[in-house]
Each structure stands twice: as structure tokens, then as C-alpha cells.
Amino acid sequence: MLYLPIAVFVGAIVPVQTAANARLRLSAGNRPIVPALVSFTIALTISVVATLLLQGNPLPQFSDSPPWWGWLGGLFGVAFVIGNILLFPKLGPVQTVVLPILGQVVMGLAIDQFGLFRAKQVDVSFLRLCGATVVLLGIALVMRVGRSPVLTSSPVSGPEVWLYRLLGVAIGMGSAMQTAVNGYMGTIAGSSLHASEINLAVGAVLLLIAVLVTSPRQLVTQPTPGPWWMWLGGVVGAMFVIAGATLAPILGTATTVIAFNAGNIAGGQLMESVGAFGATKTRIDAARFLGLVLIFAGVVAVRLL
């Protein structure tokens, strides 16, 4: 059970990454891909140093030939970052958060049930499905889904809005696959630290290509001054990728991603309640508190049932 609260804690610090990257975006000429590249680069550097100190050799030592999909973790990570950038102005904040979570939960359960990406096969019982449903209900309650037309309205409508919604679910599914892929790569590359290096290196290269195509001048433009915490995105990113690669083989992909999401929502609510890292201060009322209780009850149910 010790691994479960660790997963929740790692998820809880993810909102810090989101806030840091958003603030860094302002200092980087409001170019969204640039802070993502900075975040991945910092995370990769931390991962290499940590691997060198803890493992003695930062280069992966493969015990078996990695499958072709073993290199896709970074691609899924980049797709999640860029996907959120595309979705936010089209769907608004609530759907941008909830739809990827739905994809993560569904894909995480499928990976466990069928042992995809050579993950440990874990039967998805009816009770585990009920636990996952409770998590989604809790998230919906916290996010006030359906309660506020301002939050749930979208600038797009008709068939187009459903394409964006499907994209939201798809990038969430990719995020769950990233966790599973990194978990397997950690078993053959030497350690979860080596797997995180591979994931972050692939992601950094892809983002560098994206920046060269969209805004190459930003690579030589010094960011304007800002708060110290705007550089924390890469630190949190490194912790998240390493934790995912470490915990997925132990807890199972579904439990890991659901615990990450539970911590993410709770951490975001805590950040808003105290107005930390530039967040607008918002009181946690009874409905949101009930939603948080449901989320954590569902996480425990998915793990134990």
C-alpha cells in the first residue's frame, strides 16, 4: 500500500508543472511549445544526473531488444502536451481536463485486462470498474461538469466539437500507454531511470523539431524575468516520468494512472485553496470536498478490489 500514496503524491505535484509551464510561456513570448521544450530539457538533464548518481551509468543496458513501440513513450508525452494546447481554446478548461482523464482510465483498464505492452495482466473485475466509475464521478463533481455553462461551453460546435472531444480522449489514452511503455522499458533498459531518459530524450527531440518549424527565433531569445518557480516544470516532469516507469509494473497501469489523476485533482484544488503558484484563490466548498472523497475512495477500490 505504500506505493499507492506515493503515486497520489506524484500526481498531486503535477499542477505545479502546469502552473510553471504556463508562467514560463508568458516569459517565452507566449509561444506554447517553447516552454514544453524547456520543461523536457530540464527533466532530461535531471534524469541523466539522477541515473548517473544512482545507477553509475546513464546509458541504457538492454537485457533484451526493445520492441518498436518501446520508443513511443516520448511521442505520447509530446502528444499530450501539444494536445492540451490545442484543446484548451476549443473546449475550455473543464473538458480539457476531464476528457483526457476518461481516456487514461479506459486505456489503463484495457492495458491491465489484456496485458498490453507486455504489462502484467490484471483482471478488471466488476468491482474495479465500479471503483473507476466512482473516481470519474468524483472528478466530475469537483470540476462542476454540467453545472456552469461558462465552463462547459465551447467556441466550436456541431461535428467539429466532437472531433476535439475525441482528440481529448485519445491523448488521455496515449498518456496511459506512455506509462505502460515506460514501465516495460524500465524492466529491460536497466532501471526505471533509464526508461525515463529514453522517454524524455525522444520527447525533447520531437519538441525541438516542432520549435524549429513553428518559432525558431525563440531558441535564441532570452526569456523575460519571472518568478523562480516557473522553472519547476521540468523538475516535476522528471519525477512524474520516473514514478510512472517505476510504479506501473508494481501497481498496474490502471491503478497508477488513476492514482496520478486523483492526486492531480486534489493537488490542483489545494493549490487553488491557498492561491499558490499564481492560481486564483478559490475556496473548497462541500461539493468539491465530497468529490475529493469519492475520488480517493474510488482509487482505493480500484487497487484493493
One Martini backbone bead per residue (centre of mass of N, CA, C, O) as a GRO file, in nm:
protein
  305
    1MET     BB    1   0.050   0.066  -0.009
    2LEU     BB    2   0.285   0.273  -0.038
    3TYR     BB    3   0.264   0.326  -0.351
    4LEU     BB    4  -0.004   0.478  -0.364
    5PRO     BB    5   0.070   0.749  -0.218
    6ILE     BB    6   0.297   0.813  -0.413
    7ALA     BB    7   0.119   0.846  -0.664
    8VAL     BB    8  -0.055   1.073  -0.548
    9PHE     BB    9   0.173   1.273  -0.495
   10VAL     BB   10   0.274   1.301  -0.783
   11GLY     BB   11   0.002   1.405  -0.891
   12ALA     BB   12  -0.012   1.662  -0.694
   13ILE     BB   13   0.246   1.813  -0.851
   14VAL     BB   14   0.149   1.868  -1.145
   15PRO     BB   15   0.023   2.158  -1.118
   16VAL     BB   16   0.300   2.291  -1.103
   17GLN     BB   17   0.377   2.237  -1.393
   18THR     BB   18   0.146   2.390  -1.525
   19ALA     BB   19   0.207   2.666  -1.396
   20ALA     BB   20   0.501   2.693  -1.490
   21ASN     BB   21   0.453   2.671  -1.799
   22ALA     BB   22   0.256   2.909  -1.817
   23ARG     BB   23   0.460   3.124  -1.714
   24LEU     BB   24   0.687   3.065  -1.921
   25ARG     BB   25   0.525   3.143  -2.168
   26LEU     BB   26   0.526   3.450  -2.108
   27SER     BB   27   0.855   3.464  -2.115
   28ALA     BB   28   0.837   3.316  -2.427
   29GLY     BB   29   0.630   3.484  -2.613
   30ASN     BB   30   0.372   3.292  -2.608
   31ARG     BB   31   0.502   3.005  -2.667
   32PRO     BB   32   0.395   2.682  -2.611
   33ILE     BB   33   0.643   2.490  -2.699
   34VAL     BB   34   0.886   2.608  -2.552
   35PRO     BB   35   0.824   2.524  -2.252
   36ALA     BB   36   0.818   2.225  -2.318
   37LEU     BB   37   1.114   2.204  -2.401
   38VAL     BB   38   1.233   2.306  -2.138
   39SER     BB   39   1.106   2.091  -1.958
   40PHE     BB   40   1.232   1.841  -2.098
   41THR     BB   41   1.528   1.927  -2.066
   42ILE     BB   42   1.537   1.940  -1.760
   43ALA     BB   43   1.435   1.651  -1.712
   44LEU     BB   44   1.666   1.509  -1.861
   45THR     BB   45   1.896   1.614  -1.689
   46ILE     BB   46   1.797   1.496  -1.421
   47SER     BB   47   1.786   1.201  -1.515
   48VAL     BB   48   2.086   1.169  -1.584
   49VAL     BB   49   2.201   1.242  -1.307
   50ALA     BB   50   2.044   1.030  -1.142
   51THR     BB   51   2.153   0.784  -1.296
   52LEU     BB   52   2.453   0.833  -1.238
   53LEU     BB   53   2.431   0.829  -0.921
   54LEU     BB   54   2.248   0.551  -0.887
   55GLN     BB   55   2.380   0.361  -1.141
   56GLY     BB   56   2.666   0.480  -1.290
   57ASN     BB   57   2.494   0.463  -1.576
   58PRO     BB   58   2.319   0.641  -1.828
   59LEU     BB   59   2.327   0.399  -2.007
   60PRO     BB   60   2.157   0.171  -2.151
   61GLN     BB   61   2.103  -0.189  -2.050
   62PHE     BB   62   2.002  -0.423  -2.251
   63SER     BB   63   1.841  -0.745  -2.207
   64ASP     BB   64   1.662  -0.662  -2.458
   65SER     BB   65   1.499  -0.608  -2.734
   66PRO     BB   66   1.332  -0.346  -2.824
   67PRO     BB   67   1.048  -0.256  -2.920
   68TRP     BB   68   0.912  -0.027  -3.124
   69TRP     BB   69   0.714   0.086  -2.890
   70GLY     BB   70   0.942   0.170  -2.677
   71TRP     BB   71   0.976   0.476  -2.825
   72LEU     BB   72   0.673   0.616  -2.764
   73GLY     BB   73   0.661   0.774  -2.495
   74GLY     BB   74   0.747   1.059  -2.595
   75LEU     BB   75   0.518   1.093  -2.800
   76PHE     BB   76   0.285   1.082  -2.597
   77GLY     BB   77   0.381   1.325  -2.430
   78VAL     BB   78   0.369   1.536  -2.657
   79ALA     BB   79   0.072   1.493  -2.735
   80PHE     BB   80  -0.036   1.591  -2.464
   81VAL     BB   81   0.075   1.877  -2.467
   82ILE     BB   82  -0.033   1.971  -2.748
   83GLY     BB   83  -0.328   1.888  -2.708
   84ASN     BB   84  -0.388   2.091  -2.480
   85ILE     BB   85  -0.328   2.342  -2.648
   86LEU     BB   86  -0.562   2.287  -2.856
   87LEU     BB   87  -0.813   2.244  -2.658
   88PHE     BB   88  -0.854   2.488  -2.471
   89PRO     BB   89  -0.979   2.698  -2.692
   90LYS     BB   90  -1.216   2.486  -2.779
   91LEU     BB   91  -1.332   2.356  -2.480
   92GLY     BB   92  -1.198   2.432  -2.231
   93PRO     BB   93  -1.104   2.347  -1.908
   94VAL     BB   94  -1.282   2.102  -1.832
   95GLN     BB   95  -1.261   1.919  -2.087
   96THR     BB   96  -0.947   1.919  -2.093
   97VAL     BB   97  -0.937   1.746  -1.828
   98VAL     BB   98  -1.157   1.509  -1.846
   99LEU     BB   99  -1.110   1.357  -2.117
  100PRO     BB  100  -0.823   1.242  -2.062
  101ILE     BB  101  -0.906   1.084  -1.811
  102LEU     BB  102  -1.094   0.892  -1.952
  103GLY     BB  103  -0.873   0.770  -2.135
  104GLN     BB  104  -0.687   0.668  -1.907
  105VAL     BB  105  -0.883   0.474  -1.770
  106VAL     BB  106  -0.962   0.296  -2.008
  107MET     BB  107  -0.670   0.216  -2.098
  108GLY     BB  108  -0.571   0.107  -1.827
  109LEU     BB  109  -0.775  -0.128  -1.813
  110ALA     BB  110  -0.695  -0.260  -2.083
  111ILE     BB  111  -0.401  -0.320  -2.013
  112ASP     BB  112  -0.462  -0.505  -1.774
  113GLN     BB  113  -0.657  -0.713  -1.907
  114PHE     BB  114  -0.445  -0.772  -2.177
  115GLY     BB  115  -0.137  -0.704  -2.145
  116LEU     BB  116  -0.027  -0.459  -2.264
  117PHE     BB  117   0.295  -0.396  -2.325
  118ARG     BB  118   0.381  -0.632  -2.127
  119ALA     BB  119   0.197  -0.625  -1.905
  120LYS     BB  120   0.051  -0.702  -1.630
  121GLN     BB  121  -0.204  -0.915  -1.577
  122VAL     BB  122  -0.530  -0.769  -1.483
  123ASP     BB  123  -0.822  -0.817  -1.367
  124VAL     BB  124  -1.136  -0.663  -1.453
  125SER     BB  125  -1.359  -0.611  -1.241
  126PHE     BB  126  -1.655  -0.493  -1.144
  127LEU     BB  127  -1.542  -0.342  -0.894
  128ARG     BB  128  -1.323  -0.185  -1.047
  129LEU     BB  129  -1.521  -0.035  -1.229
  130CYS     BB  130  -1.666   0.105  -0.998
  131GLY     BB  131  -1.421   0.259  -0.896
  132ALA     BB  132  -1.370   0.420  -1.159
  133THR     BB  133  -1.648   0.556  -1.161
  134VAL     BB  134  -1.613   0.708  -0.895
  135VAL     BB  135  -1.380   0.880  -0.990
  136LEU     BB  136  -1.532   1.024  -1.222
  137LEU     BB  137  -1.754   1.144  -1.042
  138GLY     BB  138  -1.565   1.309  -0.863
  139ILE     BB  139  -1.443   1.482  -1.087
  140ALA     BB  140  -1.710   1.602  -1.188
  141LEU     BB  141  -1.774   1.742  -0.918
  142VAL     BB  142  -1.522   1.918  -0.894
  143MET     BB  143  -1.559   2.044  -1.202
  144ARG     BB  144  -1.864   2.102  -1.264
  145VAL     BB  145  -2.012   1.924  -1.456
  146GLY     BB  146  -2.294   2.091  -1.591
  147ARG     BB  147  -2.316   2.367  -1.402
  148SER     BB  148  -2.147   2.555  -1.619
  149PRO     BB  149  -2.167   2.721  -1.916
  150VAL     BB  150  -1.887   2.861  -1.908
  151LEU     BB  151  -1.714   2.593  -1.874
  152THR     BB  152  -1.870   2.400  -2.108
  153SER     BB  153  -1.834   2.576  -2.328
  154SER     BB  154  -1.780   2.619  -2.689
  155PRO     BB  155  -1.652   2.766  -2.977
  156VAL     BB  156  -1.742   2.501  -3.088
  157SER     BB  157  -1.951   2.302  -3.317
  158GLY     BB  158  -2.078   2.018  -3.377
  159PRO     BB  159  -1.871   1.792  -3.522
  160GLU     BB  160  -1.609   1.940  -3.432
  161VAL     BB  161  -1.633   1.901  -3.121
  162TRP     BB  162  -1.606   1.585  -3.137
  163LEU     BB  163  -1.319   1.579  -3.241
  164TYR     BB  164  -1.194   1.715  -2.990
  165ARG     BB  165  -1.299   1.508  -2.786
  166LEU     BB  166  -1.153   1.266  -2.910
  167LEU     BB  167  -0.873   1.385  -2.869
  168GLY     BB  168  -0.886   1.393  -2.562
  169VAL     BB  169  -0.913   1.087  -2.525
  170ALA     BB  170  -0.659   1.004  -2.690
  171ILE     BB  171  -0.438   1.146  -2.515
  172GLY     BB  172  -0.509   0.983  -2.264
  173MET     BB  173  -0.443   0.706  -2.379
  174GLY     BB  174  -0.148   0.778  -2.440
  175SER     BB  175  -0.066   0.825  -2.143
  176ALA     BB  176  -0.113   0.532  -2.053
  177MET     BB  177   0.086   0.408  -2.257
  178GLN     BB  178   0.334   0.551  -2.150
  179THR     BB  179   0.340   0.410  -1.876
  180ALA     BB  180   0.365   0.119  -1.987
  181VAL     BB  181   0.616   0.152  -2.162
  182ASN     BB  182   0.806   0.253  -1.937
  183GLY     BB  183   0.775   0.006  -1.759
  184TYR     BB  184   0.903  -0.194  -1.958
  185MET     BB  185   1.171  -0.047  -2.018
  186GLY     BB  186   1.272  -0.070  -1.720
  187THR     BB  187   1.314  -0.394  -1.740
  188ILE     BB  188   1.543  -0.366  -2.000
  189ALA     BB  189   1.734  -0.089  -1.943
  190GLY     BB  190   1.793  -0.126  -1.599
  191SER     BB  191   1.572   0.114  -1.537
  192SER     BB  192   1.353   0.367  -1.477
  193LEU     BB  193   1.563   0.586  -1.541
  194HIS     BB  194   1.628   0.492  -1.828
  195ALA     BB  195   1.340   0.517  -1.934
  196SER     BB  196   1.315   0.822  -1.886
  197GLU     BB  197   1.537   0.907  -2.078
  198ILE     BB  198   1.407   0.805  -2.335
  199ASN     BB  199   1.145   0.963  -2.319
  200LEU     BB  200   1.273   1.255  -2.296
  201ALA     BB  201   1.450   1.248  -2.550
  202VAL     BB  202   1.229   1.210  -2.757
  203GLY     BB  203   1.061   1.457  -2.673
  204ALA     BB  204   1.280   1.675  -2.717
  205VAL     BB  205   1.323   1.627  -3.020
  206LEU     BB  206   1.032   1.679  -3.112
  207LEU     BB  207   1.015   1.970  -2.994
  208LEU     BB  208   1.249   2.088  -3.152
  209ILE     BB  209   1.119   2.051  -3.425
  210ALA     BB  210   0.866   2.221  -3.363
  211VAL     BB  211   1.020   2.486  -3.310
  212LEU     BB  212   1.168   2.506  -3.585
  213VAL     BB  213   0.893   2.532  -3.741
  214THR     BB  214   0.737   2.769  -3.562
  215SER     BB  215   0.988   2.913  -3.352
  216PRO     BB  216   1.317   2.963  -3.391
  217ARG     BB  217   1.380   3.239  -3.243
  218GLN     BB  218   1.327   3.135  -2.946
  219LEU     BB  219   1.611   2.989  -2.906
  220VAL     BB  220   1.757   3.303  -2.893
  221THR     BB  221   1.552   3.396  -2.671
  222GLN     BB  222   1.530   3.558  -2.385
  223PRO     BB  223   1.371   3.536  -2.113
  224THR     BB  224   1.179   3.688  -1.913
  225PRO     BB  225   1.134   3.772  -1.613
  226GLY     BB  226   1.054   3.565  -1.319
  227PRO     BB  227   0.958   3.339  -1.126
  228TRP     BB  228   1.124   3.069  -0.995
  229TRP     BB  229   0.885   2.849  -1.049
  230MET     BB  230   0.893   2.840  -1.373
  231TRP     BB  231   1.132   2.597  -1.354
  232LEU     BB  232   0.962   2.332  -1.235
  233GLY     BB  233   0.851   2.157  -1.467
  234GLY     BB  234   1.096   1.959  -1.510
  235VAL     BB  235   1.107   1.841  -1.227
  236VAL     BB  236   0.824   1.718  -1.227
  237GLY     BB  237   0.851   1.558  -1.489
  238ALA     BB  238   1.069   1.364  -1.391
  239MET     BB  239   0.907   1.243  -1.156
  240PHE     BB  240   0.670   1.135  -1.325
  241VAL     BB  241   0.821   0.944  -1.520
  242ILE     BB  242   0.968   0.775  -1.307
  243ALA     BB  243   0.717   0.684  -1.151
  244GLY     BB  244   0.571   0.541  -1.382
  245ALA     BB  245   0.799   0.331  -1.443
  246THR     BB  246   0.795   0.213  -1.148
  247LEU     BB  247   0.475   0.159  -1.077
  248ALA     BB  248   0.333   0.000  -1.306
  249PRO     BB  249   0.454  -0.292  -1.241
  250ILE     BB  250   0.322  -0.289  -0.947
  251LEU     BB  251   0.013  -0.163  -0.976
  252GLY     BB  252  -0.055  -0.094  -1.247
  253THR     BB  253  -0.181   0.109  -1.482
  254ALA     BB  254  -0.458   0.191  -1.373
  255THR     BB  255  -0.378   0.265  -1.082
  256THR     BB  256  -0.165   0.474  -1.155
  257VAL     BB  257  -0.340   0.678  -1.323
  258ILE     BB  258  -0.560   0.718  -1.109
  259ALA     BB  259  -0.372   0.823  -0.886
  260PHE     BB  260  -0.263   1.061  -1.042
  261ASN     BB  261  -0.542   1.199  -1.085
  262ALA     BB  262  -0.619   1.231  -0.793
  263GLY     BB  263  -0.376   1.408  -0.719
  264ASN     BB  264  -0.420   1.628  -0.929
  265ILE     BB  265  -0.691   1.732  -0.827
  266ALA     BB  266  -0.611   1.779  -0.531
  267GLY     BB  267  -0.370   1.968  -0.587
  268GLY     BB  268  -0.533   2.184  -0.737
  269GLN     BB  269  -0.723   2.252  -0.502
  270LEU     BB  270  -0.503   2.335  -0.302
  271MET     BB  271  -0.381   2.560  -0.470
  272GLU     BB  272  -0.646   2.729  -0.484
  273SER     BB  273  -0.699   2.761  -0.170
  274VAL     BB  274  -0.402   2.937  -0.152
  275GLY     BB  275  -0.286   3.068  -0.418
  276ALA     BB  276  -0.070   2.910  -0.568
  277PHE     BB  277   0.121   2.967  -0.838
  278GLY     BB  278  -0.101   3.190  -0.948
  279ALA     BB  279  -0.360   3.106  -0.836
  280THR     BB  280  -0.685   3.128  -0.788
  281LYS     BB  281  -0.861   3.184  -0.515
  282THR     BB  282  -1.042   2.887  -0.390
  283ARG     BB  283  -1.289   2.751  -0.230
  284ILE     BB  284  -1.365   2.457  -0.057
  285ASP     BB  285  -1.645   2.302  -0.085
  286ALA     BB  286  -1.864   2.050  -0.027
  287ALA     BB  287  -1.870   1.933  -0.316
  288ARG     BB  288  -1.563   1.909  -0.356
  289PHE     BB  289  -1.507   1.735  -0.111
  290LEU     BB  290  -1.681   1.496  -0.201
  291GLY     BB  291  -1.526   1.445  -0.462
  292LEU     BB  292  -1.255   1.374  -0.323
  293VAL     BB  293  -1.360   1.133  -0.165
  294LEU     BB  294  -1.445   0.967  -0.412
  295ILE     BB  295  -1.173   0.947  -0.547
  296PHE     BB  296  -1.020   0.796  -0.315
  297ALA     BB  297  -1.217   0.560  -0.295
  298GLY     BB  298  -1.175   0.461  -0.587
  299VAL     BB  299  -0.872   0.405  -0.574
  300VAL     BB  300  -0.885   0.190  -0.353
  301ALA     BB  301  -1.077   0.000  -0.506
  302VAL     BB  302  -0.896  -0.056  -0.754
  303ARG     BB  303  -0.664  -0.184  -0.577
  304LEU     BB  304  -0.835  -0.402  -0.385
  305LEU     BB  305  -1.068  -0.543  -0.588
   0.00000   0.00000   0.00000
